[in-house]
Amino acid sequence: MKIFDKYYKKYDLWYERNRFAYLSELEAIKKVLPKKGKGLEIGVGTARFAKPLGIKYGIDPSKKMLEIAKKKGVNVRLGMEKNYLLKTLLLIMLQLLLLSVL
């Protein structure tokens, strides 16, 4: 989405300027996030949450944000078309299923 590509720097800057809010959100998520298993963050953005939470997979409509997420080590996919999310989720589920069988 063009809006996220336009404001990707301001997105991360907001979290830097509002560090207490960011850390509070991070702690709240940690309390409900399963301790085991693999995760996929839908709307991963710059991996601001995925990286510290140990989430290794993400999908987002912003190319600029995904470039930052990749640098942080998150395996990302661009989600744009209407059925892209469903296709991506099915592929990831298939990969995880195959890994658990092997």
HELIX and SHEET records of a PDB file:
HELIX    1   1 LYS A    2  LYS A    6  1                                   5    
HELIX    2   2 TYR A    8  ARG A   17  1                                  10    
HELIX    3   3 ARG A   19  VAL A   32  1                                  14    
HELIX    4   4 ALA A   50  LEU A   53  1                                   4    
HELIX    5   5 LYS A   63  LYS A   71  1                                   9    
HELIX    6   6 TYR A   84  VAL A  101  1                                  18    
SHEET    1   A 3 LEU A  40  ILE A  42  0                                        
SHEET    2   A 3 TYR A  57  ASP A  60  1                                        
SHEET    3   A 3 ASN A  75  LEU A  78  1                                        
END                                                                             
